Amino acid sequence: MKSDAPSDRPPVDRPPTLPPRALRLSGLGVGPGICVGTVHLHEIGSVPVPEYKIPAARVEDECARLAEAAEQGSRQLGMLRGRARELPGGAGEELGYLLDAYQNMLKGSRLLRGVESRIINEKINAEAAIRNEMDAMADVFSAMQDSYLASRIEDVKDVGWRLIRVLTKAAYRPFTLLPRNAVIVAGELSPADTALLDPKQVAGMALSSGGADSHTAIMARSLGLPAVLAIADLMRHVHSGDIICLDGRTGEVVIDPDRETLADFRKRRADFLRGRRNLGRLRDLPAETRDGARVRLMANVELPAEVESARQSGAEGIGLLRSEFMFMNRTVLPDEEEQYHFLRGMVAGMAGRPVTVRTLDVGGDKLSDALGLRDCANPALGLRAIRLSLSRPELLEIQLAAILRAGVHGPVRILLPMISTVEELDAVREIHAKVVARLRQRGVPLPDPLPPLGVMIEVPGAALSADALAWRCDFFAIGTNDLTQYTLAIDRSDESVAHLYNPLHPAVLRLIQFTVEAAERAGIPVSVCGEMAGDPRLAAVLVGLGVTELSMSAANIPPVKQNIRRLSMIDVARQIQAIMAINDAPRIAALADALLIESDRVSEKLA
């Protein structure tokens, strides 16, 4: 087991109050856990970029030079792909998919097309063209104010700097001579750099950029490393060799802590490890209230590597498989066979537990070169999700065929995102019937019965039409993130209004209640797969509203299960009656908190 204190720099005795040098910062906690270690500053592999004009006669040679650098960069990534396989758990597979995407970006991607255009039109050298194109793409992505795109520009930059290093023949050897118990501190950390990490030497990560869905966040969770991202002013205040404490749950970071703070973080770490061991004992126990009400806990999954963590967490299935990973950072769309290959592996990996595959949910906010989508002024309200699939029915036909074929290897469900009208659902059913007939004509094995077809309730129009939709589909999945955003007209990525985002708003709760009651009348199951499901306090409210299936990040399953096993449905039902009778959001929050407090008291009595 790693020692908390760095061996080469023991903590210095200091007074109990923080001295002027010690600094508390905060960011976004994405990798659960607490660590105390020694700062290792990492700078992205950028190098000085020469810029000069080239004569028209040399333009073709410069484009050839760019193509040769792309070939060499692709070979380097192939070698990193092999090294990534050595990483523990699902992290190697996780990185493998990201590095594959990087290789695809070196084969005619938007980045390379833009660079080549700059060489031809601006008559500048390849290195300068790459830098200028990266900057231009970053400006476009940033203007959209979308956290997903913000994380993707990191990938573009990593590929761009790799090309520049190849062209300039610059050496790059990160993570050499790491201190014991190193905490990697950087502006950003790319998947290619992550493949060079030895997780046995790293205690945690602290970055000034990144979001909850960035590759760094995904990798931190896969490797089980404490991580805090989006720490403002981090790089201005930290130096290699500093002692650093970080809490990946709360996002708290302390640089050069005093003795009291150091002791506090060590205690937190010990408590966290003890709590994780205790929660681990719940893995094979049912999520059942004290009076016998059963709730199914499922996992949300974005990448194939997360299937293993879903199983290890005790998930009873995958309640939301986001299929977008097959389409991102590609110049050519995945065909039926490729999609079937990915889905078959994930379905088989769940060993008989159900897998709910959501059809493609991209649009102007999540660009894919292969889809050829144009920028949209308001991507949240534009051509996305099922609207895109129905406008490009060939996409939906291929995806439905792959899902249906994967259903032979284990139980699957098909989930349709952003349905808002009965007509959309009927149109999908027509396409579905045509795909089934075509597969049968080809003699392709299909599951019997065919997989259930469900609807995501994530816009108010769908919730208010739930009665009509319920009689035309097999199940509901409530996406509370978008439902809250659309109901309250609040963009969570906009800092000026993010504080108004509140899933306990009376309007949101009533739409959930209306949807659940419509599902009960039609005799179909209903689940929740938004962030509400993974919050123990809010999960208790959902259970009280009649939701019997919750899907969340695998890491959230144990604490949610622990709380459900402490609840009494009689107490929950009484509290929900009180919650639904009032219109005051702060009072609703207080009553929701009371559910947790009461369950904790019960737990203490039982102990």
Buried (B, 14 or more C-beta within 10 A) or exposed (E): EEEBBBEEEEBEEBEEEBEEEBBEBBBBBBBBBBBBBBBBBBEBBBBEBEEEEBEEEBBEEBBEBBBEBBEBBBEBBEEBBEEBEEBEBBBBBBBBBBBBBBBBBBEBBBBBEBBBEBBBEEBBBBBBBBBBBBEEBBEEBEEBBBBBBBBBBBBBBBBBBBBBBBBBEEEBEBBEEBBBBBBBBBBBBBBBBBBBBEBEBBBBBBBBBBBBBBBBBBBBBBBBBBBBBBBEEBBEBBEEEBBBBBBBBEBBBBBBBBEEBBEBBBEBBEEBEEEBEEBEEBBEEBBBBBEEBEBBBBBBBBBBBBBBBBBBBBBBBBBBBBBBBBBBBBBEBBEBEBBBBBBBBBBBBBEEBBBBBBBBBBBBBBBBBBBEBEEBEEBBEBBBBBBBBBEBBEBBBBBBBBBBBBBBBBBBBBBBBBBBBBEBBEBBBEBBEEBBEEBEEEEBEBBEEBBBBBBBBBBBEBBBBBBBBBEBBBBBBBBBBBBBBBBBEBBBBEEEEEEEBBBBBBBBBBBBBBBBBBBEEBEBBBBBBBBBBBBBBBBBBBBBBBBBBBBBBBBBBBBBBBBBBBBBBEBBBEBBEEBBEEEEBEEBBEBBEBBBEBBEEBEEEEE
